[in-house]
Amino acid sequence: MAMWDKIKDQAKTFQQSQGTRGASGSGHGQPGHHQAGGTGSSSGGSKAQLMGLFKSQLASVKTELKSGSYRDASMAMCALVAAADGQVEPAERQRVEELIVTNEVLQNFPADQLRQRFNQHVDKLLANFQLGKTEALQVIAKAAKKPQEARAVVQTGMVVAGADGVFEHAEQQAIREACTALGISPSEFGV
């Protein structure tokens, strides 16, 4: 749980540094309540808030996220997160696809392009995880030229990773590797 708090703080700081309005009245150094048990709806609230924050950060730069390199890198990122543990259940694949095509920022691109690229990466990862991962990270690295795009790729991955309310160790690892490929410090995202 501490990690989510850390990310939350960083997201808040990031948001303040971007000069956007903080979530209404929630930024008053809340004490760490609702931590008991670490599961259930109590901790889900902060995760949902955090995902909302990443989504709003992405939405605020939406107009600048129209390049092919962002599209391709974010699809590679989503595939990497989905297959982080070396497997992707058909239901999970479908769930991530759904997240991708309904994502406000990714609506800059035709849904079939997104699906095709996401599934290509997932297929490669399932066929040969190491090789698929190397290829995905090469595609992700292409977004490094534009820092804003690079961060947006990681945020897109975080939104997908956190969508099920669980941020698994393997998913954190995938995010870290993507950060490395993009030349961003993983600590910026609390991973």
BELTA-V719661 format. One record per residue. N is the residue number from 1. SS is DSSP state (~ for helix, > for strand, _ for the rest). NEAR is the number of other C-alpha atoms within 8 Angstrom. Layout:
N/SS/NEAR
N/SS/NEAR
//
This chain:
1/_/7
2/~/5
3/~/8
4/~/10
5/~/8
6/~/9
7/~/12
8/~/10
9/~/8
10/~/11
11/~/12
12/~/10
13/~/8
14/~/8
15/~/12
16/~/10
17/~/7
18/_/6
19/_/6
20/_/7
21/_/7
22/_/10
23/_/6
24/_/6
25/_/6
26/_/8
27/_/9
28/_/5
29/_/5
30/_/7
31/_/4
32/_/5
33/_/6
34/_/6
35/_/9
36/_/6
37/_/5
38/_/8
39/_/8
40/~/7
41/~/6
42/~/10
43/~/12
44/~/10
45/~/8
46/~/10
47/~/11
48/~/9
49/~/8
50/~/11
51/~/12
52/~/8
53/~/9
54/~/13
55/~/11
56/~/8
57/~/9
58/~/12
59/~/9
60/~/7
61/_/8
62/~/9
63/~/6
64/~/6
65/_/10
66/_/10
67/_/7
68/~/6
69/~/9
70/~/14
71/~/12
72/~/11
73/~/15
74/~/13
75/~/12
76/~/15
77/~/17
78/~/13
79/~/12
80/~/14
81/~/14
82/~/16
83/_/12
84/_/11
85/_/7
86/_/8
87/_/8
88/_/10
89/_/6
90/~/6
91/~/6
92/~/9
93/~/10
94/~/8
95/~/8
96/~/11
97/~/10
98/~/8
99/~/9
100/~/10
101/~/11
102/~/8
103/_/8
104/_/7
105/~/9
106/~/10
107/~/10
108/~/8
109/_/9
110/_/7
111/~/8
112/~/6
113/~/8
114/~/13
115/~/11
116/~/8
117/~/11
118/~/13
119/~/9
120/~/8
121/~/14
122/~/14
123/~/8
124/~/11
125/~/15
126/~/12
127/~/7
128/_/8
129/~/10
130/~/7
131/~/9
132/~/14
133/~/10
134/~/8
135/~/8
136/~/13
137/~/13
138/~/9
139/~/12
140/~/17
141/~/11
142/~/10
143/~/15
144/~/12
145/~/6
146/_/7
147/~/8
148/~/6
149/~/11
150/~/14
151/~/9
152/~/10
153/~/14
154/~/13
155/~/11
156/~/14
157/~/13
158/~/11
159/~/11
160/~/13
161/~/13
162/~/11
163/_/8
164/_/7
165/_/8
166/_/7
167/_/9
168/_/7
169/~/6
170/~/9
171/~/13
172/~/10
173/~/10
174/~/11
175/~/15
176/~/10
177/~/9
178/~/13
179/~/12
180/~/10
181/~/12
182/~/12
183/_/7
184/_/10
185/_/8
186/~/11
187/~/6
188/~/9
189/~/9
190/_/10
191/_/10
//
